[in-house]
Amino acid sequence: MSTRINTIAEAATMLFLQQGYAKTQISHIAKRVGVSVGTIYLDFTGKKEIMQFILKCTIDPQFGEGEFERPITDKLFHGLEDEIVNLFAESGESFASHLDDSGYHLETLVSDAFDLLAKYAVGCLFIEKNYFDFPYLNQHYREYRKKFFQTMYQYLSAFIERGEVRPLEHLELTTTLIIETLSWWAMDMRYTSFETHAIPLETAKTVCLDNIISAYKK
């Protein structure tokens, strides 16, 4: 992927997440990159194509390394929303695959949950911050979030039953707290917090593991 396309995508990502897709104009992206509006249109036919490019790279990091005929058009992204929805389903099934595994422990759960949230951070945050503009993705993303919560709840219930996690009076609220903690450190911290932080992901994960394991492991 060319340096300019990469720079455009990175600039647009921050704008889409921080001020919203609808409020972001090509001129805003051009200003952030430091080029003219006309230069942006040499690489992308419009804002929609930039957004699609970002989402495609989120679900397929290797996609961005390809060579593209410019300007990039939406023909390149036919069926992208369905790809994302299918990924929701596959990720949810994979995350729940250890529910009957007695050798799966709290440390691994927290690590796996953090990695999953970090891997798809841009896509998840984009839908969360722009849900009115993308109702189809929003509908399926909400279902995915519910399943993610239910799976975390089931894992924690199993850990409590096995005596690995201490008894919790408000398990649903604790599950929410753990998910929100992981989400902030894996996603929001880098892109949408009041003051973003360039903390390495491994460091962020270490902080989460240390605090969550210390708080809940019996």
C-alpha positions in Angstrom: 0.0 0.0 0.0 1.3 3.4 -0.9 2.4 5.8 1.9 -0.2 8.3 0.8 -3.1 5.9 0.9 -1.9 4.7 4.3 -1.7 8.3 5.6 -5.1 9.1 4.3 -6.6 6.0 5.9 -5.0 6.8 9.2 -6.1 10.4 9.2 -9.6 9.5 8.3 -9.8 6.8 11.0 -9.1 9.3 13.7 -11.6 11.8 12.3 -14.4 9.2 11.8 -14.0 8.0 15.3 -13.5 11.3 17.1 -15.9 13.7 15.3 -18.1 11.2 13.4 -18.4 9.9 9.9 -21.3 12.3 9.0 -19.5 15.4 10.2 -16.2 14.5 8.5 -15.6 16.1 5.1 -13.0 15.3 2.5 -11.5 18.7 3.2 -11.0 17.8 6.9 -9.1 14.6 5.9 -7.0 16.6 3.4 -6.2 19.2 6.0 -5.2 16.4 8.5 -3.0 14.8 5.9 -1.5 18.1 4.7 -2.6 17.7 1.0 -5.2 19.3 -1.3 -8.7 17.9 -1.6 -7.9 17.1 -5.2 -5.0 14.9 -4.1 -7.4 12.8 -1.9 -9.6 12.3 -5.0 -6.7 10.9 -6.9 -6.7 7.9 -4.5 -10.3 7.6 -3.5 -13.6 8.5 -5.3 -15.1 9.7 -2.0 -15.4 9.6 1.7 -17.5 6.3 1.5 -14.6 4.5 -0.2 -12.1 5.7 2.4 -14.4 4.4 5.1 -14.8 1.0 3.3 -11.1 0.8 2.9 -10.5 1.3 6.6 -13.1 -1.3 7.6 -11.8 -3.8 5.0 -8.3 -3.4 6.4 -9.6 -3.9 10.0 -11.1 -7.3 9.1 -8.3 -8.3 6.7 -5.0 -6.5 7.6 -3.3 -8.0 4.5 -5.7 -6.2 2.2 -4.0 -2.9 2.7 -0.7 -4.3 1.3 -2.1 -4.9 -2.2 -1.9 -2.8 -5.3 -5.0 -0.8 -6.3 -6.2 0.9 -9.4 -6.8 4.5 -8.5 -9.0 6.1 -7.6 -10.4 3.3 -5.4 -14.1 2.9 -6.0 -16.8 1.1 -4.0 -16.8 -1.8 -6.5 -13.8 -3.1 -4.6 -15.9 -3.5 -1.5 -19.0 -5.3 -2.8 -20.5 -7.4 0.0 -18.3 -5.8 2.7 -21.1 -5.4 5.3 -22.0 -9.0 5.0 -18.3 -10.0 5.4 -18.3 -8.0 8.7 -21.5 -9.5 9.9 -20.2 -13.0 9.2 -17.0 -12.1 11.1 -19.1 -11.2 14.1 -20.7 -14.6 14.1 -17.4 -16.5 13.6 -15.6 -14.4 16.3 -18.5 -15.0 18.7 -18.4 -18.8 18.1 -14.6 -18.9 18.5 -14.6 -16.9 21.7 -17.2 -19.3 23.2 -15.4 -22.5 22.1 -13.8 -23.1 25.5 -16.9 -23.0 27.6 -16.7 -26.7 28.3 -12.9 -26.8 28.6 -12.0 -27.3 32.3 -8.4 -26.4 31.3 -9.4 -22.8 30.3 -8.6 -20.3 33.0 -9.3 -16.7 34.0 -5.9 -15.5 32.8 -6.4 -17.0 29.3 -9.9 -15.6 29.1 -8.8 -12.1 29.9 -5.9 -12.3 27.5 -8.1 -13.7 24.7 -10.9 -11.1 25.3 -8.3 -8.3 25.2 -6.8 -9.6 22.0 -10.2 -9.9 20.3 -11.2 -6.3 21.2 -7.8 -4.9 20.2 -7.8 -6.7 16.8 -11.1 -5.2 15.7 -10.9 -2.0 17.7 -11.3 0.4 14.7 -14.3 -1.5 13.2 -16.1 -1.8 16.6 -15.5 1.8 17.5 -16.6 3.0 14.1 -19.9 1.2 14.4 -20.4 2.4 18.0 -19.7 6.0 17.1 -21.6 6.1 13.8 -24.5 3.7 14.5 -27.2 6.0 13.1 -25.4 6.1 9.7 -25.0 2.3 9.4 -28.1 0.6 10.8 -27.5 -2.8 9.3 -24.0 -3.1 10.9 -25.3 -1.6 14.1 -28.1 -4.2 14.4 -25.7 -7.1 14.1 -23.0 -5.5 16.2 -25.5 -5.1 19.1 -26.3 -8.8 18.8 -22.6 -9.6 18.8 -22.0 -7.4 21.9 -24.9 -9.2 23.7 -23.4 -12.6 22.9 -19.9 -11.4 23.9 -21.4 -10.4 27.3 -23.3 -13.6 27.7 -20.1 -15.6 26.9 -18.1 -13.7 29.5 -20.8 -14.2 32.0 -20.8 -17.9 31.4 -17.1 -18.2 31.7 -17.0 -16.3 35.0 -19.9 -18.4 36.3 -17.9 -21.6 35.5 -14.8 -20.2 37.1 -16.8 -19.4 40.3 -18.3 -22.9 40.3 -14.8 -24.4 40.0 -13.5 -22.3 42.8 -11.1 -20.4 40.5 -12.8 -17.0 40.9 -14.2 -15.7 44.2 -17.9 -15.5 44.7 -19.4 -12.3 43.2 -22.6 -10.8 44.6 -23.3 -8.8 41.4 -22.0 -11.1 38.6 -23.8 -9.3 35.8 -22.4 -5.9 36.9 -18.9 -7.3 37.4 -19.0 -8.8 33.9 -19.9 -5.4 32.5 -17.1 -3.8 34.5 -14.5 -6.3 33.2 -15.7 -5.9 29.6 -15.6 -2.1 29.9 -12.2 -2.1 31.4 -10.8 -4.3 28.6 -12.6 -2.2 26.0 -11.1 1.0 27.2 -7.5 -0.3 27.4 -7.8 -2.3 24.1 -9.9 0.2 22.1 -10.8 3.6 23.4 -7.5 4.5 24.9 -5.9 4.6 21.4 -8.6 6.3 19.5 -11.5 8.0 21.3 -10.6 8.8 24.9 -10.5 12.5 25.9 -6.7 12.2 25.8 -5.5 9.4 23.6 -2.5 7.4 24.7 0.2 5.7 22.6 0.7 2.9 25.1 1.9 -0.4 23.5 -0.9 -3.0 23.4 1.2 -5.5 25.3 1.7 -3.0 28.1 -2.0 -2.3 28.2 -2.8 -6.0 28.3 -0.4 -6.5 31.1 -2.1 -3.8 33.1 -5.5 -5.4 32.5 -4.3 -8.9 33.4 -2.6 -7.7 36.6 -5.6 -5.7 37.9 -8.4 -8.1 36.8 -6.7 -11.3 38.0 -5.7 -9.7 41.3 -9.3 -8.4 41.8 -11.2 -11.6 41.0 -9.0 -14.7 41.2 -9.6 -16.7 44.4 
